[in-house]
Amino acid sequence: MIQGTWRYAAGTAGTVNLPTGATVRQIVCHATTAGTVTILGGASVPVPAGATLELRFPHDSLAAGQVPGGSAAIVFTGTDSYFVESVGPGTAVP
């Protein structure tokens, strides 16, 4: 069971910074025109024009900043909406 502070972030495009050790539960976004999502410093994931990307992670499979040199940010570029849900250490911040 994942324990800690539940938090979420929502917006149109931009960067969601998570505290190190936060577990990402889900990422959902939509792009009217083509966009991308970069998850915790990995390769950019394309979001085709008119598409919705939905990623759900069971248990604690995706933790922010846990890979050496890994990022604790999720970056949305060219999207018109996003939602990120996470659980983890610290206090929820906007």
BATORMI-378841 format. One record per atom (N, C-alpha, C): x, y, z; residue number from 1; residue in three letters. Coordinates in steps of 0.02 Angstrom, whole numbers, plus 32768, in hexadecimal, padded with zeros to 4 digits. Example, Ala and Ser with C-alpha at 12.3 -4.5 7.8 and 13.67 -1.06 7.14 Angstrom:
X|Y|Z|roti|markol
8294|7EE4|8186|1|Ala;
8267|7F1F|8186|1|Ala;
8294|7F5B|8186|1|Ala;
8282|7F90|8162|2|Ser;
82AC|7FCB|8165|2|Ser;
8285|8002|818A|2|Ser;
This chain:
X|Y|Z|roti|markol
802A|7FC6|8000|1|Met;
8000|8000|8000|1|Met;
802C|803E|8000|1|Met;
801B|806E|7FD6|2|Ile;
8040|80AD|7FD3|2|Ile;
8027|80DB|800A|2|Ile;
8055|80F9|802F|3|Gln;
8042|8127|8064|3|Gln;
8062|816A|8058|3|Gln;
8041|819F|8070|4|Gly;
805C|81E2|8069|4|Gly;
8025|8212|8056|4|Gly;
803A|824C|8042|5|Thr;
800C|8282|8030|5|Thr;
7FF1|8278|7FEA|5|Thr;
7FAF|8278|7FE3|6|Trp;
7F90|8274|7FA1|6|Trp;
7F93|82B9|7F83|6|Trp;
7FA3|82BD|7F43|7|Arg;
7FA4|82FE|7F21|7|Arg;
7F92|82F5|7ED8|7|Arg;
7F7F|832B|7EB9|8|Tyr;
7F74|832A|7E71|8|Tyr;
7F87|836E|7E55|8|Tyr;
7F93|836E|7E14|9|Ala;
7FA1|83AC|7DF0|9|Ala;
7F79|83A9|7DAF|9|Ala;
7F61|83E2|7D9A|10|Ala;
7F3A|83E6|7D5C|10|Ala;
7F4A|8427|7D39|10|Ala;
7F44|8427|7CF8|11|Gly;
7F51|8464|7CD2|11|Gly;
7F4B|8457|7C88|11|Gly;
7F6A|8483|7C61|12|Thr;
7F67|847C|7C18|12|Thr;
7FA8|8462|7BFC|12|Thr;
7FDE|8485|7C08|13|Ala;
8022|8470|7BF5|13|Ala;
8050|848B|7C2A|13|Ala;
808A|846C|7C32|14|Gly;
80B9|8484|7C64|14|Gly;
80DA|844A|7C88|14|Gly;
80F8|845A|7CC2|15|Thr;
811F|842A|7CE8|15|Thr;
80FF|841D|7D2C|15|Thr;
80FA|83DD|7D3D|16|Val;
80E3|83C8|7D7F|16|Val;
8121|83AF|7DA4|16|Val;
8135|83D2|7DD9|17|Asn;
816E|83BE|7E02|17|Asn;
8155|8397|7E3F|17|Asn;
816F|835A|7E46|18|Leu;
815B|832E|7E7D|18|Leu;
8193|832B|7EB0|18|Leu;
8183|8320|7EF0|19|Pro;
81B8|8315|7F20|19|Pro;
81D9|82D2|7F13|19|Pro;
821B|82CD|7F20|20|Thr;
823E|828E|7F17|20|Thr;
821D|8258|7F41|20|Thr;
8211|8220|7F22|21|Gly;
81F2|81E9|7F44|21|Gly;
81A7|81E4|7F3C|21|Gly;
8188|8218|7F1F|22|Ala;
813F|8215|7F12|22|Ala;
8132|81DF|7EDE|22|Ala;
80FD|81BA|7EE7|23|Thr;
80E9|8186|7EB8|23|Thr;
80B3|81A0|7E8B|23|Thr;
80BF|819D|7E4A|24|Val;
808D|81B4|7E19|24|Val;
8059|817D|7E11|24|Val;
801A|818F|7E1A|25|Arg;
7FE3|815F|7E13|25|Arg;
7FC5|8160|7DCC|25|Arg;
7FBD|819D|7DB1|26|Gln;
7FA3|81A2|7D6D|26|Gln;
7FB6|81E4|7D4D|26|Gln;
7FBB|81E0|7D0A|27|Ile;
7FC8|821B|7CE0|27|Ile;
7F95|8218|7CA8|27|Ile;
7F6F|824D|7CA0|28|Val;
7F3F|8251|7C69|28|Val;
7F48|8295|7C48|28|Val;
7F49|8296|7C06|29|Cys;
7F4D|82D6|7BE2|29|Cys;
7F2B|82D0|7B9E|29|Cys;
7F1D|830A|7B82|30|His;
7EFE|830D|7B40|30|His;
7F22|8344|7B18|30|His;
7F27|8339|7AD7|31|Ala;
7F45|836A|7AAA|31|Ala;
7F18|8374|7A6D|31|Ala;
7F01|83B1|7A64|32|Thr;
7ED9|83C0|7A28|32|Thr;
7F07|83C0|79EB|32|Thr;
7F42|83DE|79F2|33|Thr;
7F77|83D9|79C0|33|Thr;
7FAC|83AD|79E0|33|Thr;
7FDA|8392|79B9|34|Ala;
800C|8363|79D3|34|Ala;
8033|8381|7A0D|34|Ala;
8040|8358|7A40|35|Gly;
8067|836D|7A7A|35|Gly;
8093|8334|7A92|35|Gly;
80B4|833F|7ACB|36|Thr;
80DF|830B|7AE8|36|Thr;
80DA|830D|7B34|36|Thr;
80ED|82D5|7B53|37|Val;
80F3|82D0|7B9B|37|Val;
8137|82B1|7BA9|37|Val;
815D|82D0|7BD6|38|Thr;
819D|82B5|7BED|38|Thr;
8194|82A2|7C36|38|Thr;
819E|8263|7C45|39|Ile;
8190|8248|7C88|39|Ile;
81D1|823A|7CAD|39|Ile;
81DC|8260|7CE2|40|Leu;
8215|8256|7D10|40|Leu;
8258|8253|7CEA|40|Leu;
8261|827E|7CB9|41|Gly;
82A1|8283|7C96|41|Gly;
82AB|8251|7C5E|41|Gly;
8279|822A|7C4E|42|Gly;
8280|81F8|7C18|42|Gly;
8277|8218|7BD3|42|Gly;
826F|81EE|7BA2|43|Ala;
8264|8205|7B5E|43|Ala;
821E|8223|7B58|43|Ala;
8216|8251|7B2A|44|Ser;
81D5|8270|7B1E|44|Ser;
81A5|823E|7AFF|44|Ser;
8168|823C|7B1A|45|Val;
8134|8211|7B00|45|Val;
8106|823B|7AD5|45|Val;
80FE|822B|7A95|46|Pro;
80D2|8253|7A6A|46|Pro;
8089|8249|7A7C|46|Pro;
8064|8280|7A79|47|Val;
801B|827E|7A80|47|Val;
7FFF|8298|7A3E|47|Val;
7FE6|826C|7A13|48|Pro;
7FCE|8281|79D2|48|Pro;
7F95|82B4|79D6|48|Pro;
7F8D|82DC|79A2|49|Ala;
7F57|830D|799F|49|Ala;
7F14|82EB|79A9|49|Ala;
7EEC|8307|79D6|50|Gly;
7EA9|82ED|79E4|50|Gly;
7EA7|82B1|7A12|50|Gly;
7EE1|829E|7A2E|51|Ala;
7EE5|8261|7A57|51|Ala;
7EE7|8270|7AA2|51|Ala;
7ED2|823E|7AC8|52|Thr;
7ED8|823F|7B11|52|Thr;
7F09|8209|7B24|52|Thr;
7F39|8219|7B4F|53|Leu;
7F68|81E9|7B6A|53|Leu;
7F55|81DB|7BB2|53|Leu;
7F4B|819C|7BC4|54|Glu;
7F3A|8188|7C08|54|Glu;
7F6A|8153|7C20|54|Glu;
7F90|8162|7C55|55|Leu;
7FBF|8133|7C72|55|Leu;
7FAD|812A|7CBB|55|Leu;
7FA4|80EC|7CD0|56|Arg;
7F95|80DD|7D16|56|Arg;
7FC9|80AB|7D2F|56|Arg;
7FE4|80B8|7D6A|57|Phe;
801A|8090|7D85|57|Phe;
8004|806E|7DC5|57|Phe;
8008|802C|7DC7|58|Pro;
7FF4|8008|7E04|58|Pro;
802B|800C|7E39|58|Pro;
8017|800C|7E77|59|His;
8044|8009|7EB0|59|His;
8078|8041|7EAD|59|His;
80B8|8031|7EB4|60|Asp;
80EB|8064|7EB7|60|Asp;
811D|805E|7E7D|60|Asp;
8104|8051|7E41|61|Ser;
8130|8043|7E09|61|Ser;
8151|8081|7DEA|61|Ser;
8138|80BD|7DF8|62|Leu;
8155|80F9|7DDB|62|Leu;
815F|812D|7E11|62|Leu;
819C|8130|7E2D|63|Ala;
81AC|815E|7E63|63|Ala;
81D9|8196|7E4B|63|Ala;
81C8|81D3|7E5B|64|Ala;
81EE|820E|7E45|64|Ala;
8234|820F|7E63|64|Ala;
8266|821C|7E39|65|Gly;
82AA|8226|7E50|65|Gly;
82CD|81E8|7E6A|65|Gly;
82B2|81AC|7E5E|66|Gln;
82D0|816F|7E79|66|Gln;
8306|8151|7E4C|66|Gln;
8308|8165|7E0D|67|Val;
833C|814D|7DE0|67|Val;
8377|817E|7DE4|67|Val;
83B5|8166|7DEB|68|Pro;
83EE|8194|7DEE|68|Pro;
83ED|81C4|7DB3|68|Pro;
83EF|8204|7DC1|69|Gly;
83EC|8236|7D8D|69|Gly;
83A6|8243|7D74|69|Gly;
8375|821F|7D8F|70|Gly;
8330|8226|7D7A|70|Gly;
8310|8266|7D93|70|Gly;
82E0|827C|7D70|71|Ser;
82BC|82B9|7D80|71|Ser;
8281|82AA|7DAE|71|Ser;
8267|82DD|7DCD|72|Ala;
8229|82D7|7DF4|72|Ala;
81F4|8303|7DD4|72|Ala;
81F8|830C|7D91|73|Ala;
81C9|8337|7D6E|73|Ala;
81A9|8312|7D34|73|Ala;
816B|8326|7D25|74|Ile;
8147|830F|7CEB|74|Ile;
8137|834D|7CC2|74|Ile;
814D|834D|7C83|75|Val;
8148|8389|7C59|75|Val;
8118|837C|7C20|75|Val;
80E5|83A8|7C1B|76|Phe;
80B3|83A5|7BE6|76|Phe;
80C0|83DE|7BB5|76|Phe;
80CA|83CD|7B76|77|Thr;
80D6|8400|7B43|77|Thr;
80A2|83F8|7B0B|77|Thr;
8081|842F|7AFA|78|Gly;
8050|842D|7AC4|78|Gly;
800F|840B|7AD6|78|Gly;
8004|83FD|7B15|79|Thr;
7FC5|83DE|7B2B|79|Thr;
7F93|8415|7B3E|79|Thr;
7F52|8404|7B3D|80|Asp;
7F20|8435|7B52|80|Asp;
7F00|8424|7B95|80|Asp;
7F11|83E9|7BB0|81|Ser;
7EFC|83D8|7BF4|81|Ser;
7F26|839F|7C0F|81|Ser;
7F33|83A0|7C50|82|Tyr;
7F55|8368|7C70|82|Tyr;
7F3D|8361|7CB8|82|Tyr;
7F46|8323|7CD2|83|Phe;
7F37|8312|7D17|83|Phe;
7F6B|82E0|7D2E|83|Phe;
7F8B|82EE|7D66|84|Val;
7FBD|82C0|7D83|84|Val;
7FA8|82B3|7DCB|84|Val;
7FA2|8273|7DDD|85|Glu;
7F92|8260|7E22|85|Glu;
7FCF|823D|7E3F|85|Glu;
7FE1|8250|7E7D|86|Ser;
801A|822F|7E9D|86|Ser;
800D|8229|7EE8|86|Ser;
8035|81FE|7F07|87|Val;
8032|81F4|7F4F|87|Val;
807B|81F0|7F66|87|Val;
808A|8210|7F9E|88|Gly;
80CE|820B|7FB5|88|Gly;
80DE|8238|7FEF|88|Gly;
811E|8240|7FFB|89|Pro;
8135|8265|8035|89|Pro;
8127|82B0|8030|89|Pro;
8127|82CF|8068|90|Gly;
8120|8318|8069|90|Gly;
80D9|8330|806A|90|Gly;
80D2|8371|8064|91|Thr;
8092|8392|8065|91|Thr;
807D|83A3|801F|91|Thr;
803E|839C|800F|92|Ala;
8025|83AC|7FCC|92|Ala;
8031|83F6|7FBE|92|Ala;
804B|8404|7F84|93|Val;
8057|844A|7F6F|93|Val;
8039|8453|7F2A|93|Val;
801F|848E|7F1B|94|Pro;
8002|8499|7ED8|94|Pro;
8036|849A|7EA2|94|Pro;
